[in-house]
Amino acid sequence: MGIRQTLAMMHSIKTLLLSLGIVLFLSAPAMSAEQTVEEEVLKHVVAFNGAYERNELDAYFAFYAEDATLWFGAGRTRLADYKKDWYQLIEKGGGVEKNILSDLHVQMGPGNTTAVATYQVDVETRMPDGSVTKDHAHETDVWFLGDDQWLIAHIHYTVDKPE
């Protein structure tokens, strides 16, 4: 191979690498933006569960959309009823003592305006009589982005049955 052919080949390789670098550079912000949105949702999931664990009910319920669908072991419940039950539990001396998340995973929907968070949770709840319930549960939260705010549109909470 002559020097001109070698130089031409090196120029072609250089052009190819430069083109590849430009493509990777231009696609990097899109990948980074998706990660940023996912990280934002993860922060909301952690904050939501933190407010629950600290029994900060106003902060906890602020994460819910007013028309949220709630599905617990006994079936579907309305947000208003769920709020009423929790405020009564706290007023009577009950509350969450522990709320530990594990296996947290977030899936983003098209357009990054919907997210599904799935995780396991170990919860200890103090009842007004002083007894403590311990649950290992699986939770799925569906989050919608609207008016620049992530809110829970649906929650499904399933407690493992003891063996």
Z-matrix of the N, CA and C atoms (Angstrom, degrees):
N
C 1 1.433
C 2 1.527 1 106.93
N 3 1.346 2 115.36 1 133.06
C 4 1.453 3 120.90 2 -178.62
C 5 1.510 4 111.61 3 -81.43
N 6 1.317 5 115.36 4 170.16
C 7 1.461 6 121.48 5 -177.87
C 8 1.517 7 111.74 6 -64.48
N 9 1.345 8 117.71 7 -37.10
C 10 1.470 9 120.37 8 178.27
C 11 1.521 10 110.94 9 -65.80
N 12 1.313 11 116.81 10 -41.68
C 13 1.466 12 119.48 11 178.48
C 14 1.532 13 111.35 12 -65.65
N 15 1.321 14 115.68 13 -39.35
C 16 1.464 15 120.10 14 178.48
C 17 1.525 16 110.11 15 -64.28
N 18 1.335 17 116.82 16 -45.30
C 19 1.457 18 120.69 17 178.35
C 20 1.532 19 111.43 18 -63.07
N 21 1.328 20 116.34 19 -41.03
C 22 1.462 21 120.14 20 178.87
C 23 1.527 22 110.17 21 -63.85
N 24 1.336 23 117.68 22 -41.34
C 25 1.457 24 121.50 23 179.32
C 26 1.529 25 109.74 24 -65.79
N 27 1.331 26 117.74 25 -42.23
C 28 1.461 27 121.18 26 179.17
C 29 1.528 28 110.36 27 -63.77
N 30 1.332 29 116.72 28 -38.56
C 31 1.457 30 120.98 29 177.54
C 32 1.535 31 110.29 30 -64.02
N 33 1.329 32 116.70 31 -41.93
C 34 1.468 33 120.94 32 178.47
C 35 1.526 34 111.15 33 -63.52
N 36 1.323 35 116.04 34 -43.25
C 37 1.463 36 120.09 35 179.01
C 38 1.526 37 109.95 36 -64.87
N 39 1.316 38 116.90 37 -42.88
C 40 1.462 39 121.86 38 179.03
C 41 1.536 40 110.39 39 -61.35
N 42 1.325 41 117.13 40 -42.92
C 43 1.465 42 121.73 41 178.73
C 44 1.526 43 110.10 42 -64.09
N 45 1.328 44 116.88 43 -43.09
C 46 1.462 45 121.50 44 178.44
C 47 1.526 46 110.99 45 -61.52
N 48 1.340 47 117.34 46 -46.46
C 49 1.463 48 120.87 47 -179.93
C 50 1.528 49 111.15 48 -64.78
N 51 1.328 50 117.29 49 -39.52
C 52 1.454 51 121.17 50 178.01
C 53 1.534 52 110.34 51 -63.48
N 54 1.339 53 116.44 52 -44.11
C 55 1.467 54 120.81 53 178.36
C 56 1.519 55 110.54 54 -62.11
N 57 1.320 56 116.69 55 -44.27
C 58 1.457 57 121.49 56 178.78
C 59 1.533 58 110.37 57 -61.64
N 60 1.320 59 116.98 58 -42.47
C 61 1.460 60 121.42 59 177.76
C 62 1.515 61 112.06 60 -61.56
N 63 1.321 62 117.63 61 -40.86
C 64 1.464 63 121.39 62 178.22
C 65 1.519 64 110.41 63 -64.62
N 66 1.328 65 116.83 64 -44.27
C 67 1.470 66 120.61 65 178.92
C 68 1.526 67 110.19 66 -60.97
N 69 1.330 68 117.85 67 -45.48
C 70 1.461 69 120.86 68 179.40
C 71 1.524 70 111.17 69 -64.57
N 72 1.327 71 117.13 70 -39.96
C 73 1.460 72 121.11 71 178.72
C 74 1.524 73 111.14 72 -63.52
N 75 1.328 74 116.42 73 -44.18
C 76 1.455 75 119.97 74 -178.22
C 77 1.521 76 112.19 75 -70.48
N 78 1.326 77 117.78 76 -29.21
C 79 1.459 78 119.67 77 -179.72
C 80 1.526 79 111.90 78 -85.43
N 81 1.308 80 119.05 79 -17.57
C 82 1.465 81 121.99 80 -177.86
C 83 1.524 82 113.18 81 -60.65
N 84 1.350 83 120.57 82 -43.74
C 85 1.460 84 117.93 83 179.72
C 86 1.520 85 113.13 84 -60.66
N 87 1.309 86 118.17 85 -35.23
C 88 1.465 87 120.50 86 179.57
C 89 1.529 88 110.16 87 -64.49
N 90 1.320 89 117.28 88 -43.33
C 91 1.460 90 119.73 89 178.53
C 92 1.523 91 109.80 90 -66.14
N 93 1.319 92 116.59 91 -41.68
C 94 1.449 93 120.90 92 -179.83
C 95 1.526 94 111.12 93 -64.64
N 96 1.344 95 117.28 94 -39.25
C 97 1.465 96 120.58 95 -179.99
C 98 1.529 97 110.64 96 -63.50
N 99 1.338 98 117.15 97 -40.12
C 100 1.464 99 120.05 98 177.99
C 101 1.516 100 110.39 99 -63.23
N 102 1.331 101 116.60 100 -43.14
C 103 1.451 102 119.97 101 179.14
C 104 1.527 103 110.02 102 -63.59
N 105 1.303 104 117.51 103 -38.83
C 106 1.453 105 121.52 104 -179.83
C 107 1.528 106 110.66 105 -63.64
N 108 1.324 107 117.64 106 -43.60
C 109 1.466 108 120.61 107 178.94
C 110 1.528 109 109.68 108 -65.29
N 111 1.309 110 117.19 109 -43.24
C 112 1.460 111 120.75 110 178.62
C 113 1.532 112 110.31 111 -62.09
N 114 1.325 113 116.63 112 -42.65
C 115 1.464 114 119.94 113 177.89
C 116 1.532 115 111.00 114 -63.56
N 117 1.320 116 117.37 115 -37.07
C 118 1.460 117 121.34 116 177.27
C 119 1.529 118 110.61 117 -62.09
N 120 1.325 119 116.69 118 -43.98
C 121 1.464 120 120.41 119 178.14
C 122 1.528 121 110.13 120 -64.76
N 123 1.318 122 117.22 121 -42.76
C 124 1.464 123 120.46 122 177.81
C 125 1.529 124 110.87 123 -57.09
N 126 1.327 125 116.89 124 -42.43
C 127 1.469 126 120.48 125 178.33
C 128 1.530 127 110.66 126 -62.24
N 129 1.324 128 116.82 127 -38.71
C 130 1.467 129 120.16 128 178.32
C 131 1.531 130 110.91 129 -66.12
N 132 1.317 131 116.89 130 -41.92
C 133 1.471 132 120.50 131 179.22
C 134 1.527 133 109.90 132 -61.04
N 135 1.322 134 116.55 133 -44.98
C 136 1.465 135 121.06 134 -179.60
C 137 1.536 136 110.32 135 -66.31
N 138 1.336 137 117.62 136 -42.58
C 139 1.467 138 121.00 137 179.09
C 140 1.531 139 111.09 138 -64.85
N 141 1.318 140 116.34 139 -41.56
C 142 1.464 141 122.71 140 177.84
C 143 1.527 142 110.32 141 -57.97
N 144 1.327 143 116.40 142 -48.95
C 145 1.456 144 120.88 143 -179.69
C 146 1.526 145 112.26 144 -71.30
N 147 1.320 146 116.75 145 -30.28
C 148 1.469 147 120.20 146 175.81
C 149 1.515 148 111.59 147 -66.10
N 150 1.325 149 116.66 148 -43.48
C 151 1.473 150 120.50 149 177.78
C 152 1.525 151 109.98 150 -62.23
N 153 1.325 152 116.31 151 -38.23
C 154 1.470 153 121.30 152 177.86
C 155 1.528 154 109.92 153 -62.40
N 156 1.328 155 116.24 154 -47.77
C 157 1.464 156 120.55 155 -177.69
C 158 1.535 157 111.81 156 -64.39
N 159 1.322 158 117.28 157 -34.15
C 160 1.473 159 121.19 158 -179.47
C 161 1.538 160 112.10 159 -85.73
N 162 1.325 161 116.78 160 1.31
C 163 1.464 162 121.81 161 -179.37
C 164 1.526 163 112.40 162 60.39
N 165 1.322 164 116.44 163 32.18
C 166 1.463 165 122.67 164 176.29
C 167 1.525 166 107.15 165 -90.09
N 168 1.311 167 115.54 166 80.88
C 169 1.457 168 120.83 167 -169.08
C 170 1.528 169 113.49 168 -64.34
N 171 1.321 170 118.66 169 -39.01
C 172 1.471 171 119.26 170 178.88
C 173 1.531 172 109.98 171 -61.40
N 174 1.336 173 116.56 172 -44.27
C 175 1.471 174 120.63 173 178.85
C 176 1.531 175 110.39 174 -66.59
N 177 1.331 176 116.23 175 -42.05
C 178 1.464 177 121.23 176 -179.77
C 179 1.524 178 111.44 177 -61.05
N 180 1.323 179 117.01 178 -49.73
C 181 1.464 180 119.58 179 -176.80
C 182 1.526 181 112.99 180 -74.00
N 183 1.321 182 117.63 181 -15.52
C 184 1.469 183 120.73 182 176.33
C 185 1.537 184 111.62 183 -67.77
N 186 1.321 185 117.94 184 -16.89
C 187 1.462 186 121.51 185 178.77
C 188 1.534 187 112.34 186 -79.74
N 189 1.321 188 118.08 187 -12.92
C 190 1.461 189 121.79 188 -176.74
C 191 1.528 190 111.73 189 -91.82
N 192 1.327 191 116.02 190 139.93
C 193 1.467 192 120.75 191 167.74
C 194 1.524 193 106.83 192 -71.09
N 195 1.312 194 117.39 193 147.26
C 196 1.471 195 120.88 194 -177.93
C 197 1.531 196 112.76 195 -59.57
N 198 1.331 197 116.75 196 -28.84
C 199 1.464 198 120.01 197 -179.17
C 200 1.533 199 112.47 198 -102.55
N 201 1.325 200 116.37 199 24.77
C 202 1.465 201 120.81 200 -177.81
C 203 1.527 202 111.25 201 -59.95
N 204 1.326 203 114.89 202 146.08
C 205 1.456 204 122.63 203 173.67
C 206 1.523 205 107.20 204 -99.34
N 207 1.319 206 116.48 205 126.72
C 208 1.464 207 121.70 206 -179.23
C 209 1.521 208 108.93 207 -116.66
N 210 1.325 209 116.04 208 129.46
C 211 1.459 210 120.74 209 -179.28
C 212 1.522 211 108.21 210 -127.96
N 213 1.327 212 115.58 211 112.55
C 214 1.459 213 122.35 212 178.82
C 215 1.523 214 108.58 213 -116.29
N 216 1.333 215 116.87 214 -175.11
C 217 1.459 216 121.30 215 -177.31
C 218 1.512 217 114.32 216 -54.24
N 219 1.330 218 117.19 217 -36.69
C 220 1.467 219 120.87 218 -178.87
C 221 1.524 220 112.68 219 -83.57
N 222 1.317 221 117.52 220 -2.20
C 223 1.461 222 121.18 221 179.38
C 224 1.523 223 112.38 222 116.04
N 225 1.309 224 114.44 223 -161.53
C 226 1.461 225 121.41 224 -177.68
C 227 1.528 226 110.44 225 -73.32
N 228 1.336 227 115.46 226 141.53
C 229 1.456 228 119.91 227 175.58
C 230 1.526 229 109.00 228 -138.43
N 231 1.312 230 115.24 229 157.22
C 232 1.468 231 120.31 230 178.96
C 233 1.531 232 109.63 231 -85.86
N 234 1.310 233 116.66 232 149.26
C 235 1.458 234 121.47 233 179.40
C 236 1.524 235 110.92 234 -58.65
N 237 1.327 236 117.98 235 -41.93
C 238 1.468 237 121.34 236 -179.51
C 239 1.527 238 111.38 237 -59.22
N 240 1.332 239 117.42 238 -41.26
C 241 1.460 240 121.12 239 179.27
C 242 1.528 241 111.62 240 -68.41
N 243 1.316 242 115.61 241 -40.72
C 244 1.463 243 120.91 242 178.98
C 245 1.530 244 110.01 243 -62.78
N 246 1.335 245 117.13 244 -44.71
C 247 1.466 246 121.23 245 177.65
C 248 1.532 247 110.49 246 -59.27
N 249 1.317 248 116.12 247 -47.96
C 250 1.465 249 121.44 248 -178.25
C 251 1.531 250 110.43 249 -57.09
N 252 1.341 251 116.19 250 -46.76
C 253 1.464 252 120.74 251 -179.50
C 254 1.529 253 111.84 252 -61.20
N 255 1.337 254 117.02 253 -42.89
C 256 1.465 255 120.12 254 -178.18
C 257 1.517 256 112.00 255 -69.51
N 258 1.314 257 117.86 256 -42.95
C 259 1.466 258 119.56 257 178.42
C 260 1.519 259 110.65 258 -62.38
N 261 1.330 260 117.41 259 -38.37
C 262 1.468 261 120.73 260 177.65
C 263 1.525 262 111.16 261 -65.69
N 264 1.324 263 117.35 262 -42.08
C 265 1.461 264 121.51 263 179.42
C 266 1.534 265 110.03 264 -59.43
N 267 1.317 266 117.22 265 -45.80
C 268 1.464 267 121.44 266 -179.35
C 269 1.533 268 110.31 267 -65.81
N 270 1.327 269 116.89 268 -44.58
C 271 1.477 270 120.98 269 179.73
C 272 1.519 271 111.75 270 -58.79
N 273 1.330 272 117.30 271 -32.25
C 274 1.469 273 121.77 272 -177.85
C 275 1.531 274 113.10 273 -88.13
N 276 1.345 275 117.14 274 3.03
C 277 1.464 276 120.54 275 177.13
C 278 1.509 277 115.49 276 101.59
N 279 1.302 278 118.18 277 2.44
C 280 1.456 279 120.86 278 177.62
C 281 1.521 280 111.00 279 -87.79
N 282 1.311 281 115.81 280 -179.60
C 283 1.457 282 120.01 281 176.58
C 284 1.514 283 112.46 282 157.42
N 285 1.293 284 115.35 283 169.68
C 286 1.469 285 121.68 284 179.43
C 287 1.522 286 108.65 285 -78.39
N 288 1.316 287 116.28 286 133.30
C 289 1.461 288 121.49 287 176.33
C 290 1.515 289 111.59 288 -104.43
N 291 1.325 290 116.20 289 -29.22
C 292 1.468 291 120.24 290 -178.20
C 293 1.516 292 108.20 291 -150.69
N 294 1.335 293 116.02 292 140.22
C 295 1.464 294 121.89 293 177.60
C 296 1.531 295 106.56 294 -149.56
N 297 1.314 296 116.84 295 94.35
C 298 1.465 297 122.26 296 -173.91
C 299 1.526 298 109.84 297 -108.67
N 300 1.337 299 116.03 298 123.45
C 301 1.469 300 121.65 299 179.39
C 302 1.517 301 110.77 300 -92.34
N 303 1.328 302 115.51 301 148.88
C 304 1.461 303 121.37 302 171.62
C 305 1.525 304 108.60 303 -150.16
N 306 1.310 305 114.92 304 162.60
C 307 1.464 306 122.12 305 177.40
C 308 1.534 307 112.11 306 53.61
N 309 1.329 308 115.97 307 42.37
C 310 1.460 309 121.91 308 -178.41
C 311 1.527 310 110.27 309 -76.65
N 312 1.330 311 114.91 310 129.09
C 313 1.465 312 120.88 311 -179.39
C 314 1.523 313 108.16 312 -140.21
N 315 1.346 314 116.34 313 136.64
C 316 1.459 315 121.32 314 178.17
C 317 1.517 316 109.11 315 -121.17
N 318 1.325 317 115.92 316 132.04
C 319 1.465 318 122.72 317 174.49
C 320 1.525 319 107.26 318 -114.51
N 321 1.323 320 116.19 319 131.10
C 322 1.461 321 120.79 320 179.34
C 323 1.521 322 109.65 321 -95.58
N 324 1.324 323 115.80 322 141.30
C 325 1.456 324 121.66 323 176.21
C 326 1.518 325 110.41 324 -87.93
N 327 1.325 326 117.08 325 172.49
C 328 1.457 327 121.20 326 178.45
C 329 1.526 328 111.06 327 -56.55
N 330 1.306 329 115.82 328 136.88
C 331 1.456 330 120.55 329 178.65
C 332 1.519 331 113.92 330 79.71
N 333 1.317 332 117.24 331 0.15
C 334 1.463 333 122.50 332 179.29
C 335 1.529 334 113.67 333 55.02
N 336 1.336 335 116.64 334 35.37
C 337 1.463 336 120.01 335 176.86
C 338 1.530 337 111.57 336 -114.10
N 339 1.317 338 116.53 337 0.21
C 340 1.459 339 122.73 338 176.71
C 341 1.521 340 107.76 339 -134.94
N 342 1.325 341 116.26 340 137.91
C 343 1.456 342 120.69 341 177.67
C 344 1.528 343 108.54 342 -137.83
N 345 1.314 344 114.93 343 144.99
C 346 1.463 345 121.05 344 175.44
C 347 1.526 346 106.76 345 -119.09
N 348 1.318 347 115.91 346 119.13
C 349 1.464 348 121.49 347 177.97
C 350 1.526 349 108.23 348 -106.99
N 351 1.322 350 116.06 349 127.44
C 352 1.465 351 120.78 350 177.08
C 353 1.519 352 107.62 351 -123.65
N 354 1.330 353 115.16 352 141.52
C 355 1.459 354 119.18 353 -179.90
C 356 1.523 355 110.34 354 -166.26
N 357 1.327 356 113.71 355 167.45
C 358 1.453 357 120.81 356 172.85
C 359 1.523 358 106.97 357 -102.27
N 360 1.315 359 116.25 358 152.26
C 361 1.454 360 120.08 359 -178.73
C 362 1.525 361 109.71 360 -143.88
N 363 1.322 362 114.75 361 136.15
C 364 1.461 363 121.56 362 173.55
C 365 1.519 364 106.61 363 -108.60
N 366 1.336 365 115.51 364 118.55
C 367 1.462 366 121.76 365 -173.80
C 368 1.522 367 110.05 366 -122.71
N 369 1.331 368 114.94 367 133.90
C 370 1.460 369 121.21 368 170.71
C 371 1.521 370 106.89 369 -118.18
N 372 1.328 371 115.66 370 124.62
C 373 1.458 372 121.52 371 -177.65
C 374 1.525 373 109.53 372 -121.12
N 375 1.325 374 115.05 373 126.88
C 376 1.459 375 121.46 374 176.71
C 377 1.525 376 108.61 375 -85.32
N 378 1.295 377 115.88 376 125.40
C 379 1.455 378 121.43 377 178.79
C 380 1.532 379 108.94 378 -87.89
N 381 1.333 380 118.58 379 159.69
C 382 1.468 381 121.03 380 -179.28
C 383 1.536 382 113.82 381 -56.49
N 384 1.328 383 117.49 382 -27.73
C 385 1.470 384 119.74 383 179.44
C 386 1.529 385 112.73 384 -82.33
N 387 1.341 386 117.70 385 0.79
C 388 1.457 387 121.98 386 178.45
C 389 1.516 388 114.18 387 96.46
N 390 1.314 389 118.17 388 -13.82
C 391 1.465 390 120.10 389 177.59
C 392 1.536 391 109.30 390 -71.09
N 393 1.320 392 115.36 391 157.56
C 394 1.462 393 120.81 392 -178.46
C 395 1.525 394 109.22 393 -124.04
N 396 1.313 395 116.25 394 127.09
C 397 1.463 396 120.74 395 174.03
C 398 1.524 397 108.13 396 -94.06
N 399 1.327 398 116.01 397 145.33
C 400 1.461 399 121.68 398 178.42
C 401 1.516 400 107.76 399 -126.12
N 402 1.332 401 115.37 400 121.82
C 403 1.464 402 120.76 401 179.82
C 404 1.514 403 110.59 402 -123.10
N 405 1.322 404 115.16 403 141.49
C 406 1.462 405 121.84 404 164.88
C 407 1.527 406 104.12 405 -111.34
N 408 1.328 407 116.19 406 119.70
C 409 1.459 408 119.58 407 -172.90
C 410 1.522 409 111.34 408 -132.51
N 411 1.315 410 113.91 409 165.01
C 412 1.465 411 123.02 410 173.99
C 413 1.518 412 106.09 411 -114.89
N 414 1.330 413 116.03 412 132.05
C 415 1.461 414 119.53 413 -177.04
C 416 1.524 415 110.30 414 -127.88
N 417 1.315 416 114.05 415 140.83
C 418 1.460 417 122.03 416 173.01
C 419 1.520 418 107.49 417 -126.30
N 420 1.329 419 115.61 418 125.06
C 421 1.461 420 121.60 419 177.20
C 422 1.519 421 108.37 420 -117.56
N 423 1.319 422 117.26 421 131.40
C 424 1.465 423 122.03 422 174.48
C 425 1.524 424 106.71 423 -105.00
N 426 1.315 425 115.74 424 120.96
C 427 1.459 426 122.72 425 -177.83
C 428 1.523 427 109.47 426 -108.94
N 429 1.326 428 116.58 427 136.80
C 430 1.471 429 122.81 428 174.24
C 431 1.526 430 108.42 429 -116.39
N 432 1.308 431 115.38 430 141.21
C 433 1.459 432 121.20 431 174.23
C 434 1.514 433 108.70 432 -97.98
N 435 1.316 434 116.42 433 121.73
C 436 1.460 435 121.72 434 177.84
C 437 1.512 436 109.51 435 -148.71
N 438 1.301 437 117.34 436 137.50
C 439 1.471 438 121.71 437 -177.74
C 440 1.533 439 110.84 438 52.58
N 441 1.345 440 115.79 439 42.56
C 442 1.475 441 122.68 440 179.14
C 443 1.523 442 113.77 441 58.38
N 444 1.333 443 116.90 442 28.73
C 445 1.456 444 121.04 443 -179.90
C 446 1.528 445 109.87 444 -137.14
N 447 1.322 446 116.33 445 130.60
C 448 1.460 447 121.64 446 175.31
C 449 1.528 448 108.83 447 -85.70
N 450 1.335 449 116.46 448 126.22
C 451 1.464 450 121.93 449 177.87
C 452 1.522 451 110.11 450 -132.43
N 453 1.309 452 115.80 451 150.99
C 454 1.462 453 120.95 452 178.03
C 455 1.521 454 108.93 453 -80.20
N 456 1.321 455 115.50 454 121.95
C 457 1.462 456 121.63 455 178.00
C 458 1.528 457 110.89 456 -96.70
N 459 1.330 458 116.17 457 -24.28
C 460 1.472 459 120.13 458 -178.66
C 461 1.518 460 108.43 459 -153.36
N 462 1.322 461 115.36 460 141.20
C 463 1.463 462 121.33 461 173.68
C 464 1.531 463 107.90 462 -135.03
N 465 1.314 464 115.18 463 136.43
C 466 1.471 465 121.35 464 175.59
C 467 1.509 466 106.68 465 -128.34
N 468 1.316 467 115.55 466 119.57
C 469 1.469 468 123.20 467 -174.39
C 470 1.525 469 108.10 468 -123.45
N 471 1.324 470 116.55 469 116.96
C 472 1.462 471 121.53 470 -178.07
C 473 1.528 472 109.67 471 -122.91
N 474 1.319 473 116.48 472 121.12
C 475 1.459 474 121.97 473 179.02
C 476 1.514 475 108.83 474 -86.95
N 477 1.368 476 115.11 475 134.68
C 478 1.459 477 119.39 476 173.26
C 479 1.515 478 109.42 477 -64.25
N 480 1.286 479 116.14 478 141.55
C 481 1.455 480 120.58 479 176.33
C 482 1.526 481 108.07 480 -83.29
N 483 1.336 482 117.69 481 137.64
C 484 1.470 483 119.76 482 177.42
C 485 1.522 484 110.20 483 -63.12
N 486 1.306 485 115.13 484 146.72
C 487 1.482 486 119.94 485 179.89
C 488 1.503 487 111.96 486 -79.32
